[in-house]
């Protein structure tokens, strides 16, 4: 996705036990897993960055925000080969949290197989849309610096092009993102990892509350 100011946007055979585990995780978090390598995914404005920063602080591990790698100065998109290389280098470490999706830019193959825990923020569409509107207006009005000197331009809000307007992007891509990740839960893509699918802000709060360095993700 060539979006100015926003996210662009090995599969192995699945043993029966993995299928059962993924089925359980579709309705509630996986319990009592010691984790070191966490990927936080979800629709735009689902809360990925907030949760990732909390996890990084509580687990005392480094954090990589994929938006900050992909969007270079002047909203220049990092070429995919360099993007994958930088993410691969960061995730060669033993412990980390990575914030972001970017499946169309190779993260499905470069990042996911290394993760031992997937945190999917699957908020209701109403929550996502309210957040994305408020966030976008706040960023544009405050001239908040996002990544590498980039800022949210007001002009994007007037566009109906989802490649420019993150609000349109969030609305039109919501179902696609949810369907894609639901498939990953059932086809074995995440069979190697613990899965926490969090569907409401309350679930996120309860998920984060007990976490600290050296303890399993609940």
C-alpha positions, 0 to 999 in steps of 0.5 A, spaced: 500 500 500 503 506 497 499 510 503 502 517 504 502 517 512 500 511 514 501 503 514 502 500 507 499 495 507 512 456 511 507 454 512 507 447 515 502 441 516 498 442 522 498 436 527 491 435 530 493 438 537 495 444 533 488 445 530 485 444 537 489 449 540 487 454 535 480 452 536 480 454 543 484 460 542 479 463 537 474 464 543 479 466 549 487 467 550 492 461 550 494 460 557 501 460 561 506 460 555 512 463 557 514 468 551 520 471 548 518 473 541 511 477 540 508 479 534 502 484 535 497 485 529 490 487 527 486 493 523 489 500 523 487 503 530 486 497 533 491 499 538 497 495 536 502 500 538 499 502 545 499 494 546 506 493 543 509 499 548 506 496 554 508 489 552 515 491 551 516 495 557 512 490 562 517 484 559 523 488 558 524 487 551 526 491 545 520 493 540 520 494 533 514 498 530 514 496 522 511 503 520 517 506 523 522 502 518 517 502 512 516 509 512 522 513 511 523 521 511 518 524 506 514 518 506 518 514 502 517 507 502 523 502 504 524 497 498 521 490 500 528 487 500 531 492 505 525 492 509 525 484 510 532 485 511 532 490 517 526 486 520 530 479 520 536 482 523 532 485 529 528 478 530 535 474 530 535 477 537 532 472 542 527 477 545 523 482 542 516 485 541 514 487 533 508 492 532 505 491 525 502 487 519 505 488 513 503 481 510 503 484 503 511 486 504 513 479 506 512 479 514 508 473 513 514 469 512 520 473 515 517 475 521 511 470 523 515 463 523 520 466 529 514 469 533 512 464 539 506 469 541 501 472 536 497 478 539 491 479 535 487 485 536 480 484 533 476 490 535 469 491 533 469 496 527 465 501 531 471 502 535 476 502 530 473 507 526 472 512 532 479 511 534 482 512 527 477 518 526 480 521 532 487 519 531 487 522 524 484 529 526 489 529 532 495 528 528 494 533 523 492 538 528 497 537 532 503 536 527 505 530 531 511 527 528 510 520 527 516 516 524 522 519 521 520 526 521 513 525 517 507 528 519 499 527 518 497 532 512 490 535 512 489 534 505 489 526 506 483 527 510 479 530 503 481 524 499 476 518 497 482 514 495 484 509 500 491 509 498 491 516 501 486 517 506 487 512 512 480 513 515 477 510 508 483 505 508 480 502 515 473 502 513 474 498 506 480 493 509 477 491 516 473 485 513 479 483 509 484 483 515 479 479 519 478 474 514 485 473 513 487 472 520 481 468 522 484 463 516 491 463 519 488 461 526 485 455 522 490 453 517 496 452 521 500 458 519 500 460 527 500 453 529 507 454 532 505 460 536 500 461 542 495 466 540 491 471 544 485 474 540 483 480 544 476 483 541 474 488 546 478 494 550 476 490 556 479 484 554 486 488 552 486 491 559 485 484 563 490 481 558 496 486 560 494 487 567 498 481 570 504 481 565 511 483 567 518 480 566 519 473 567 512 471 567 508 467 562 503 471 558 496 470 561 
